[in-house]
Amino acid sequence: MKRLLCQLILLIVIIFLGFVTRIYIGSWMEFREAERLFSRGMLEDSLFHYERAIHWYVPVIGYSEMAAERIWEIGKKAEDEGKYALALSAYQGLRSSFYSVRSFYQPGRKWIDLCNDKILYFYARRGSDARKDEEGEEVRRMRDKLKKQRDPDPFWAALSILGLSGWIGATVLFIWAGIGREQKLKTGVSVFSGLMFLSCYAIWIIGMIKAH
């Protein structure tokens, strides 16, 4: 029993480390490509890959923060040069990238707040003097919309985490079933873990969709 428990723990650790490693590598590859494009002055193309680097978000490690700093730098540079469309695209992309990786908490709140101010600034300067009052009301509505924080639904976020945990557990159970077991036990555990894998995967996906 003790040996079995050690095997299960080892499998869980290996799967978890593989999961984190895949995220880290994905973030690194996107950031490296973005840096290559940035060094060649291809700012619009580099933005796409910086944003994808943020999408490979994992707390503490990864390249999300460095990618965010570079996107902000591109936005400021474009703004200083009068390339307002590119600047706005950078700020909006940075904001939406962090919103896309939220789960039971919101990463990158600092960057979201900074981008809100910039987006509001660009929105406010659209109007002409003849529409000053009208634009003032629209800007106030835009400010309320940007500042409104839509946190993930706690129930669906928790269900998503439960589904992910069950999905990983089913994978571990399926692997364990094939390690030195009687054929009858192998078949039973394999069928059970297969059904658990599919159902937990569905719960995970539905939870992520509904949480937002």
Secondary structure, 3 states (H helix, E strand, C coil): CHHHHHHHHHHHHHHHHHHHHHHHHHHHHHHHHHHHHHHCCCHHHHHHHHHHHHHCCCCCCCCHHHHHHHHHHHHHHHHHCCCHHHHHHHHHHHHHHHHHCCCCCCCCHHHHHHHHHHHHHHHHCCCCHHHHHHHHHHHHHHHHHHHCCCCCCHHHHHHHHHHHHHHHHHHHHHHHHCCCCCHHHHHHHHHHHHHHHHHHHHHHHHHHHHHC
